[in-house]
């Protein structure tokens, strides 16, 4: 089709698809995706929504994904709907997402958070009732 170069992305033999070894090189391992807080956890536990949301991102191969503001204590959450990591139940839900990330050859981290004296002060703006008439 004319004089335009090919846009074909050929996978490297014996290597994950998203590597510098392919021709042309894809995103390197330093490409990162920091996920904003989702405020959709139930009692600090990730829900199926989180797996669907993160899974959709992880299959695109960002290389390194970070889950933001994961509370270390229930009274340290920024909002009551924040993801937590203070009990084994939280770890079970997070481990599903970590297993999926690994199955896609992706690196994944969590950002530990504690909001201090301003913790869990209220629900996020999307869940507040409007007092306007």
C-alpha positions as a Markdown table, in Angstrom:
| # | Residue | x | y | z |
|---|---|---|---|---|
| 1 | Unk | 0.0 | 0.0 | 0.0 |
| 2 | Unk | 2.2 | 2.8 | -1.2 |
| 3 | Unk | 5.5 | 3.8 | 0.3 |
| 4 | Unk | 4.5 | 3.6 | 4.0 |
| 5 | Unk | 6.6 | 1.3 | 6.3 |
| 6 | Unk | 5.0 | -1.7 | 7.8 |
| 7 | Unk | 3.4 | -1.3 | 11.2 |
| 8 | Unk | 3.5 | -5.1 | 11.9 |
| 9 | Unk | 4.7 | -5.9 | 15.4 |
| 10 | Unk | 6.5 | -9.2 | 15.3 |
| 11 | Unk | 6.9 | -11.1 | 18.7 |
| 12 | Unk | 10.3 | -12.1 | 19.8 |
| 13 | Unk | 10.9 | -15.9 | 19.6 |
| 14 | Unk | 10.8 | -17.5 | 23.0 |
| 15 | Unk | 10.1 | -14.2 | 24.9 |
| 16 | Unk | 7.0 | -12.6 | 26.2 |
| 17 | Unk | 5.2 | -10.5 | 23.6 |
| 18 | Unk | 5.8 | -7.1 | 25.2 |
| 19 | Unk | 9.6 | -7.0 | 25.3 |
| 20 | Unk | 12.5 | -4.9 | 23.9 |
| 21 | Unk | 13.6 | -8.1 | 22.1 |
| 22 | Unk | 10.8 | -8.0 | 19.6 |
| 23 | Unk | 10.9 | -6.0 | 16.3 |
| 24 | Unk | 10.0 | -3.1 | 16.7 |
| 25 | Unk | 10.7 | -3.0 | 20.4 |
| 26 | Unk | 7.6 | -2.7 | 22.6 |
| 27 | Unk | 7.1 | -1.0 | 25.9 |
| 28 | Unk | 10.0 | -1.7 | 28.2 |
| 29 | Unk | 9.6 | -3.0 | 31.7 |
| 30 | Unk | 9.8 | 0.6 | 33.0 |
| 31 | Unk | 6.5 | 1.5 | 31.4 |
| 32 | Unk | 4.2 | 1.9 | 34.4 |
| 33 | Unk | 0.6 | 2.3 | 35.1 |
| 34 | Unk | -0.5 | 3.8 | 38.4 |
| 35 | Unk | -4.2 | 3.1 | 39.0 |
| 36 | Unk | -6.1 | 5.8 | 40.8 |
| 37 | Unk | -8.1 | 4.9 | 43.9 |
| 38 | Unk | -11.4 | 3.2 | 42.9 |
| 39 | Unk | -13.4 | 3.6 | 46.1 |
| 40 | Unk | -15.4 | 0.5 | 45.3 |
| 41 | Unk | -14.2 | -2.0 | 47.9 |
| 42 | Unk | -16.6 | -3.7 | 50.3 |
| 43 | Unk | -15.2 | -3.7 | 53.9 |
| 44 | Unk | -11.7 | -3.3 | 52.4 |
| 45 | Unk | -12.1 | -6.3 | 50.0 |
| 46 | Unk | -11.6 | -6.1 | 46.3 |
| 47 | Unk | -14.7 | -7.1 | 44.3 |
| 48 | Unk | -15.2 | -8.8 | 41.0 |
| 49 | Unk | -15.3 | -5.3 | 39.5 |
| 50 | Unk | -11.6 | -4.8 | 40.5 |
| 51 | Unk | -10.6 | -8.1 | 38.8 |
| 52 | Unk | -12.4 | -7.1 | 35.6 |
| 53 | Unk | -11.0 | -3.6 | 35.7 |
| 54 | Unk | -7.4 | -4.5 | 36.5 |
| 55 | Unk | -7.6 | -7.6 | 34.2 |
| 56 | Unk | -8.5 | -5.3 | 31.2 |
| 57 | Unk | -5.5 | -3.2 | 31.9 |
| 58 | Unk | -3.1 | -6.0 | 32.6 |
| 59 | Unk | -3.8 | -7.8 | 29.3 |
| 60 | Unk | -2.7 | -4.7 | 27.5 |
| 61 | Unk | 0.8 | -5.1 | 28.9 |
| 62 | Unk | 1.8 | -1.9 | 30.7 |
| 63 | Unk | 4.8 | -3.7 | 32.2 |
| 64 | Unk | 4.3 | -2.5 | 35.7 |
| 65 | Unk | 1.0 | -1.7 | 37.4 |
| 66 | Unk | 0.5 | -0.2 | 40.9 |
| 67 | Unk | -2.7 | -0.4 | 42.9 |
| 68 | Unk | -3.1 | 3.0 | 44.7 |
| 69 | Unk | -3.8 | 3.7 | 48.4 |
| 70 | Unk | -4.2 | 0.2 | 49.9 |
| 71 | Unk | -5.0 | 0.8 | 53.6 |
| 72 | Unk | -3.0 | -1.0 | 56.2 |
| 73 | Unk | -5.7 | -0.5 | 58.9 |
| 74 | Unk | -9.4 | -0.1 | 58.7 |
| 75 | Unk | -9.3 | 3.2 | 60.6 |
| 76 | Unk | -6.5 | 4.4 | 58.2 |
| 77 | Unk | -8.6 | 4.3 | 55.0 |
| 78 | Unk | -9.0 | 7.6 | 53.1 |
| 79 | Unk | -12.6 | 6.6 | 52.5 |
| 80 | Unk | -14.6 | 3.7 | 53.9 |
| 81 | Unk | -14.6 | 2.2 | 50.4 |
| 82 | Unk | -10.8 | 1.9 | 50.0 |
| 83 | Unk | -9.1 | -1.4 | 49.4 |
| 84 | Unk | -7.4 | -2.8 | 52.4 |
| 85 | Unk | -4.7 | -5.3 | 53.4 |
| 86 | Unk | -5.3 | -5.7 | 57.1 |
| 87 | Unk | -6.8 | -9.3 | 57.1 |
| 88 | Unk | -6.3 | -12.6 | 55.4 |
| 89 | Unk | -9.6 | -12.1 | 53.5 |
| 90 | Unk | -8.1 | -9.1 | 51.8 |
| 91 | Unk | -5.0 | -11.0 | 50.8 |
| 92 | Unk | -7.2 | -13.8 | 49.2 |
| 93 | Unk | -8.9 | -11.3 | 47.0 |
| 94 | Unk | -5.6 | -9.5 | 46.1 |
| 95 | Unk | -3.9 | -12.8 | 45.4 |
| 96 | Unk | -6.4 | -13.5 | 42.5 |
| 97 | Unk | -5.3 | -10.2 | 40.9 |
| 98 | Unk | -1.6 | -10.9 | 41.5 |
| 99 | Unk | -2.0 | -14.4 | 40.0 |
| 100 | Unk | -3.7 | -12.9 | 36.9 |
| 101 | Unk | -0.9 | -10.3 | 36.6 |
| 102 | Unk | 1.7 | -13.0 | 36.7 |
| 103 | Unk | -0.1 | -15.1 | 34.2 |
| 104 | Unk | 0.2 | -12.1 | 31.8 |
| 105 | Unk | 3.9 | -11.7 | 32.7 |
| 106 | Unk | 3.2 | -8.3 | 34.4 |
| 107 | Unk | 4.7 | -6.7 | 37.5 |
| 108 | Unk | 2.2 | -5.5 | 40.0 |
| 109 | Unk | 2.6 | -3.6 | 43.3 |
| 110 | Unk | 0.4 | -2.0 | 45.9 |
| 111 | Unk | 0.9 | 1.4 | 47.4 |
| 112 | Unk | 0.4 | 1.1 | 51.2 |
| 113 | Unk | -1.6 | 4.0 | 52.7 |
| 114 | Unk | -2.7 | 5.4 | 56.0 |
| 115 | Unk | -4.6 | 8.6 | 56.0 |
| 116 | Unk | -3.6 | 9.6 | 59.6 |
| 117 | Unk | -6.0 | 11.8 | 61.6 |
| 118 | Unk | -8.1 | 12.6 | 58.4 |
| 119 | Unk | -8.8 | 8.9 | 57.7 |
| 120 | Unk | -12.2 | 7.6 | 56.8 |
| 121 | Unk | -13.8 | 11.0 | 57.1 |
| 122 | Unk | -16.6 | 10.4 | 54.6 |
| 123 | Unk | -17.8 | 8.8 | 51.5 |
| 124 | Unk | -16.6 | 9.9 | 48.1 |
| 125 | Unk | -18.4 | 12.6 | 46.1 |
| 126 | Unk | -20.1 | 10.0 | 43.8 |
| 127 | Unk | -21.9 | 8.5 | 46.7 |
| 128 | Unk | -23.0 | 11.6 | 48.6 |
| 129 | Unk | -26.6 | 12.7 | 48.3 |
| 130 | Unk | -27.2 | 16.1 | 46.7 |
| 131 | Unk | -28.9 | 18.6 | 48.9 |
| 132 | Unk | -29.6 | 20.9 | 46.0 |
| 133 | Unk | -33.2 | 21.2 | 44.9 |
